[in-house]
Amino acid sequence: GNSPSGAFPIIAGQYADYLARALLEYKNGERTNPIMAGFAANLSDDDIADLAAWYASLDGLKTARR
């Protein structure tokens, strides 16, 4: 979740709803990235919710919700 490289996004601390939506969009093809699509392809809805909650719970990026 906290990438040491600028080539990868920091997802630790992102909002769970954003992370879940992004994973669902990779899974159903709305977002196109072959690597992420491959990761998301076999995730269940529960897997997605669990991953989103876990990454959201980590210290990392925090932004104010508007």
N, C-alpha and C positions, 0 to 999 in steps of 0.2 A: 503493500500500500504506500510506502514511502520510498520511491525510487531514488537511488543515488545518481541517476542519469537524467539529464534534461530531455532525453529522447522518449521517456515514458512518463505518463501523467501521475501525479500524486492523487491517489483515491482514498487514502486514509483520512477519515474525518469528513468525507463528503456526506451529504444527506442520503439516507437509506433509500428514500423514494426515487431519487435521481439515479443511484446505482442500479436499483432493481429495474427501472425503466430502460436504462442503457443496456443491461444484459438481455432483457426481453427483445429489444430492438435489434441487437446483434443476432439473437436466436432466430427471429422471424425475418431477417433480411432487410429491415428498414434502415439499419446502419450497415455499411459495407466495409468490413475489414476482415480479410480471410483468417487472420490469426485469432481475433476475438470471436468470429463466427464459429471457428472450430472449438474454442473453449466453451462457448455457450450452447452449442448444438444439443448436447445431451443433458443439460441441466433441467431438473424438474422445477416447478413453481416454488416448491419448498426449498430447494437448493438455492435458487435465486434470492429468495427472501432471507435465508440464513446468511449467505455470502454478503448481501447488502447490509444487513444488520451488523455483521462482524466488522466489515471494513469501516462502517460509519462509527463504530465504537472506538476505533483506534485514534490515538493522537496524531494529528496531521493538519491538513487543510481545514480551516474553519472560516466560513464567511457568514456575514449577517444575512438573514433571510429578509427579503423586502416584501 
